[in-house]
């Protein structure tokens, strides 16, 4: 997937002893989580910005809720398939090379069909939900 996005909400604990009404959502919370993607690797960095953490009052309980959403498919992630595929036309050349690992016949075509189906049916949507309670300054 390429287009990954991160949506975060921060809630402040009011510590009044009321379960359902004991949290207030911060309207403009500091950015406490960032999402970095390099190819197939995705890194979620939490609490990486010291200035963002300083913006929150200390010794209060917070709840960070975030959603990671896949907005698009990454077609370049399948580039390796061509290296592991061969067609009937290339068979004689391949046998002459005597490869250590033998590729799969028509793998590119088969994966191409699956890729087309995935592209037609893909709908952006959440792929992860995470909730973290924390208390800065403790």
C-alpha positions in Angstrom: 0.0 0.0 0.0 1.2 3.5 -0.7 -1.1 6.1 0.6 -1.2 5.5 4.3 -2.6 8.2 6.5 -2.8 8.7 10.3 -5.7 10.2 12.1 -5.3 10.8 15.8 -7.5 12.0 18.7 -6.3 12.9 22.2 -8.6 12.7 25.2 -7.8 14.3 28.6 -8.8 12.5 31.7 -10.9 14.8 33.9 -10.4 12.6 37.0 -13.9 13.3 38.4 -14.6 9.6 39.1 -17.3 9.4 36.5 -16.7 6.6 33.9 -18.7 7.8 30.9 -18.2 11.6 31.4 -14.6 11.5 32.6 -12.8 12.3 29.3 -12.7 15.5 27.2 -11.5 15.4 23.6 -8.8 18.0 22.8 -9.9 20.0 19.8 -6.4 20.8 18.5 -4.1 18.2 20.0 -0.4 18.2 19.5 1.0 15.7 17.0 2.0 12.8 19.2 2.3 10.1 16.5 3.8 10.1 13.0 3.7 7.6 10.3 6.7 7.0 7.9 6.6 4.6 5.0 9.6 3.5 2.9 8.5 0.9 0.4 7.0 -2.0 2.2 8.3 -0.8 5.6 6.0 1.2 7.8 7.1 2.9 11.0 4.9 4.4 13.6 6.7 6.8 15.8 5.1 7.7 19.1 6.0 10.7 21.3 8.9 11.6 19.1 8.5 15.4 19.3 9.5 16.7 22.7 7.8 20.0 22.0 4.5 18.3 21.4 4.8 16.5 24.7 5.6 19.8 26.5 2.4 21.2 25.2 0.4 18.9 27.4 -0.1 19.6 31.1 1.9 17.2 33.3 0.5 14.7 35.8 -2.8 14.4 33.8 -4.0 11.2 32.2 -4.4 11.1 28.4 -5.7 8.7 25.9 -4.2 8.7 22.4 -6.4 7.0 19.9 -5.3 6.7 16.3 -6.3 5.1 13.1 -4.0 4.1 10.2 -5.9 4.2 6.9 -4.9 2.7 3.6 -5.7 5.2 0.9 -4.2 3.5 -2.1 -2.5 0.3 -3.3 1.3 0.2 -4.0 1.7 -1.3 -7.5 5.5 -1.1 -7.2 5.5 -3.6 -4.4 5.2 -6.4 -7.0 8.2 -5.5 -9.0 10.0 -8.7 -7.8 7.4 -10.9 -9.6 9.0 -10.3 -13.0 12.3 -11.7 -11.8 10.7 -14.9 -10.6 8.6 -15.4 -13.7 9.2 -16.8 -17.2 7.1 -17.6 -20.2 7.1 -20.6 -22.6 9.0 -18.4 -25.1 11.9 -18.0 -22.6 12.0 -21.6 -21.5 14.9 -22.7 -23.7 17.1 -19.8 -22.6 16.3 -20.4 -19.0 17.2 -24.1 -19.2 20.6 -23.2 -20.8 21.4 -20.9 -17.9 20.7 -23.7 -15.4 19.5 -21.3 -12.6 20.0 -22.1 -9.0 16.4 -21.2 -8.3 13.9 -21.9 -11.0 11.3 -19.2 -11.6 7.6 -19.9 -12.0 6.0 -20.3 -15.4 3.7 -17.3 -16.2 3.9 -15.9 -12.6 3.8 -12.4 -14.0 0.5 -13.0 -15.8 -1.2 -14.7 -12.9 -0.1 -11.9 -10.5 -1.3 -9.4 -13.0 -4.8 -10.8 -12.9 -4.8 -10.7 -9.1 -3.5 -7.2 -9.1 -6.2 -6.0 -11.5 -8.9 -7.6 -9.4 -7.4 -5.9 -6.3 -7.2 -2.5 -8.0 -10.8 -2.8 -9.1 -12.2 -3.8 -5.7 -9.9 -1.8 -3.4 -11.7 0.7 -1.2 -9.8 3.0 1.2 -10.2 2.0 4.8 -8.7 1.6 8.2 -6.1 -1.1 8.7 -5.2 -0.5 12.3 -6.7 1.1 15.4 -4.5 1.8 18.5 -5.3 3.3 21.8 -2.6 4.3 24.3 -3.1 5.7 27.8 -0.2 7.8 29.1 0.6 10.3 31.8 3.5 12.8 31.0 5.7 14.0 33.7 5.4 11.0 36.0 
